[in-house]
Amino acid sequence: MNKKQGTRNKEQGARSKKSKALQVRRAMQHACPPLERVGGGFLTSLFSKLQVVTFFCLLFTFSSCNFNTVVDTNQSIEDNQWLYANVAKAEFEIKDVTKPYQVNFKLRINTEYRYSNLFVLATLKDAKTRKKTRYQFKLAKEDGTWLGKGSGDLYTYSFPLLKNHRFADTGKYHIEIEQNMRDNPLLGISDVGIEVK
């Protein structure tokens, strides 16, 4: 009798342990899905969403950088020798005459440039008018220190030709910039360009 009861108690204990283990296993499956299901579904979905969000963030960042730029040109000067005939040109279209624009002359020089300033002639043309203006830009301090951004051999500048300018009419405009120094060619000029924003 005692042996049978002992055997029954052992069997009930084993069943009870198996039942508890089964309950724990089921609870774990609900709380923590199998890894293959997590990796195949949840993580893949999360990764895809992150890719989409990252793509749109980058798209917004790059588009907002140039959102206000109407035109931005850059031309290399052959052998760093800017001739009178080698004119920087830009053509652009104005669609909104209510907002102000800024027109910049971009310049990159190297240490072969011999002067502390630069004279240029800028011509702005539209369908009706043509206006030519002479500008002087300061490139270096009196002690010879370059004012542009950069180091070593190259220095970059951006000079405003027109600030808060409202164009009279919508339509196409054309800008030309030529060097107006005594030297022809003018040595030490690496790049020139025009920006309208």
ABEGO torsion letter per residue (X at the ends): XAAAAAAAAAAAAAAAAAAAAAAAAAAAAAABBBAAAAAAAAAAAAAAAAAAAAAAAAAAAAAAAAAABABBBBBBBBGGBBBAABBBBBBBBBABAABBBBBBBBBBBBAABABABBBBBBBBBBAABBBBBBBBBBABBAAGBBABBEBEABBBBBBBABBGBBBABBEBBBBBBBBABABOBBBGBABBBBBBX
